[in-house]
């Protein structure tokens, strides 16, 4: 009888943990075809709701700000002080249904911005240029892009995530199982091109990446862990872009 009671109590406690897990998590888009949020939502779209009520997200446009959840729905106030309300919001297991779109709960990255691939610090490259940038500024944008990828694969490694999406994130790089290559300009995502002030700056960025790939020594790790291989590659890319 005691044993049965203990198991029942444990079940109640565990279910209570699930019920009260709360919305703080990294939410990744899982539906194949967007319904209502944004036509640019894709498998790499994310909404990071942090315990301190700050958030970042990319539903086709990167933004950051503060969030709150009440009976009326999920309120997001972005960096431009614009409030967006999503209602209804429902939670079921590891899923969050946000205005008819489904998102899956993923473990939050490390709390410090440097090691969080979804933090503002690692996503400044997603903020479109407002003026024609210098070579140094374009290189800084690419450096930040590599910081994102390094933190992204580190997060996957640390959280023991079996696989992560590498095809949907806007980038000039085509990532394979054990390396990457540079996409031709005609294959670049429009979102990536629009991060730059004009096509000339975007082509200049591609030229900088191509120069590294053609003329710099890149040591590829012999590790069987694909995440460690990519972490090593992007660490080297960072050094060449400094």
Secondary structure as GFF3:
##gff-version 3
##sequence-region A 1 242
A	DSSP	alpha_helix	2	19	.	.	.	ID=ss1
A	DSSP	beta_strand	25	29	.	.	.	ID=ss2
A	DSSP	beta_strand	46	49	.	.	.	ID=ss3
A	DSSP	beta_strand	54	58	.	.	.	ID=ss4
A	DSSP	beta_strand	62	70	.	.	.	ID=ss5
A	DSSP	beta_strand	73	78	.	.	.	ID=ss6
A	DSSP	beta_strand	83	86	.	.	.	ID=ss7
A	DSSP	beta_strand	89	92	.	.	.	ID=ss8
A	DSSP	beta_strand	95	98	.	.	.	ID=ss9
A	DSSP	beta_strand	101	106	.	.	.	ID=ss10
A	DSSP	three_ten_helix	113	115	.	.	.	ID=ss11
A	DSSP	three_ten_helix	124	126	.	.	.	ID=ss12
A	DSSP	alpha_helix	135	158	.	.	.	ID=ss13
A	DSSP	beta_strand	173	175	.	.	.	ID=ss14
A	DSSP	beta_strand	180	182	.	.	.	ID=ss15
A	DSSP	three_ten_helix	185	187	.	.	.	ID=ss16
A	DSSP	alpha_helix	190	195	.	.	.	ID=ss17
A	DSSP	alpha_helix	199	215	.	.	.	ID=ss18
A	DSSP	alpha_helix	226	241	.	.	.	ID=ss19
###
